Amino acid sequence: MNSGREAEPRPGEDDGSSSGALRQMGRFGGHGITIGVATALFAWLGNLLDESIGTAPLFVILGATAGFAGGFYAMYRDLVLRADDESSEGREKTRRRGGGTDDV
């Protein structure tokens, strides 16, 4: 049954329009840039440290690994943890309005 109101997409959800697709491309492209920049920055800092101490490739490898891990965590936090928060908010709003039940 249709109540006459169409469901509005949640913020960040693709609504099928070209602006929604561009928004998603920007969001996911930003994650790739974040990982790349963090990896490069930490590898560069590791290289500076290696040159000053004379421990060539040790800190470059550690820096690149730390940068990748940090960039990956930022992506994970945005994609997984934020999605979990949004879905639990949606369930809570539905429950308050008296519509639907949990996991039936």
C-alpha positions as CSV (number, residue, x, y, z in Angstrom):
1,M,0.0,0.0,0.0
2,N,1.3,3.4,-0.9
3,S,0.5,6.2,1.6
4,G,1.1,8.9,-1.1
5,R,4.5,9.8,0.3
6,E,7.6,8.5,-1.3
7,A,10.5,7.5,1.0
8,E,13.2,10.1,1.0
9,P,16.8,8.8,0.8
10,R,18.9,9.1,3.9
11,P,21.8,11.6,3.9
12,G,24.7,10.1,1.9
13,E,22.5,7.5,0.2
14,D,22.4,7.4,-3.6
15,D,19.0,8.8,-4.7
16,G,19.5,7.6,-8.3
17,S,20.2,11.1,-9.7
18,S,23.5,12.2,-11.3
19,S,24.3,14.5,-8.3
20,G,23.9,11.5,-6.0
21,A,26.3,9.5,-8.1
22,L,28.8,12.3,-8.1
23,R,28.4,12.6,-4.4
24,Q,29.2,8.9,-4.0
25,M,32.2,9.1,-6.4
26,G,33.6,12.0,-4.4
27,R,33.1,10.2,-1.1
28,F,34.8,7.0,-2.2
29,G,37.4,8.8,-4.2
30,G,38.3,10.8,-1.1
31,H,38.9,7.5,0.7
32,G,41.5,6.5,-1.9
33,I,43.2,9.9,-1.7
34,T,43.3,9.7,2.1
35,I,45.0,6.3,2.0
36,G,47.4,7.4,-0.7
37,V,48.4,10.7,0.9
38,A,48.8,9.1,4.4
39,T,50.9,6.3,3.0
40,A,53.1,8.7,1.1
41,L,53.5,11.2,3.9
42,F,54.5,8.6,6.5
43,A,56.9,6.9,4.0
44,W,58.5,10.3,3.4
45,L,58.8,11.0,7.1
46,G,60.3,7.5,7.5
47,N,62.8,8.3,4.8
48,L,63.9,11.5,6.5
49,L,64.3,9.6,9.7
50,D,66.3,6.8,8.0
51,E,68.6,9.4,6.4
52,S,69.3,11.1,9.7
53,I,69.9,7.8,11.6
54,G,71.3,5.7,8.8
55,T,68.8,2.9,9.1
56,A,67.8,2.7,5.4
57,P,64.6,1.2,4.6
58,L,63.5,0.4,8.1
59,F,61.5,3.5,8.9
60,V,60.3,4.0,5.3
61,I,58.7,0.5,5.6
62,L,57.3,1.2,9.1
63,G,56.1,4.7,8.0
64,A,54.4,3.4,4.9
65,T,52.7,0.6,6.9
66,A,51.5,3.1,9.6
67,G,50.2,5.5,7.0
68,F,48.3,2.8,5.2
69,A,46.9,1.5,8.4
70,G,45.8,5.0,9.5
71,G,44.2,5.7,6.1
72,F,42.4,2.4,6.1
73,Y,41.1,3.0,9.6
74,A,39.7,6.4,8.5
75,M,37.9,4.7,5.6
76,Y,36.7,1.8,7.8
77,R,35.4,4.3,10.4
78,D,33.5,6.3,7.7
79,L,32.1,3.3,5.8
80,V,31.4,0.7,8.4
81,L,31.0,2.4,11.8
82,R,29.1,5.4,10.4
83,A,26.7,3.0,8.5
84,D,26.1,1.1,11.7
85,D,25.3,4.3,13.6
86,E,22.9,5.4,10.8
87,S,21.1,2.1,10.7
88,S,20.6,2.0,14.5
89,E,19.3,5.6,14.4
90,G,16.8,4.6,11.7
91,R,15.6,1.6,13.7
92,E,15.3,3.8,16.9
93,K,13.2,6.5,15.0
94,T,10.9,3.8,13.6
95,R,10.5,2.3,17.0
96,R,9.6,5.7,18.5
97,R,7.0,6.3,15.8
98,G,5.4,2.9,16.6
99,G,6.0,1.4,13.2
100,G,7.7,-1.9,12.5
101,T,9.4,-4.3,14.8
102,D,13.0,-5.3,15.4
103,D,14.3,-8.4,13.6
104,V,11.2,-10.4,13.3
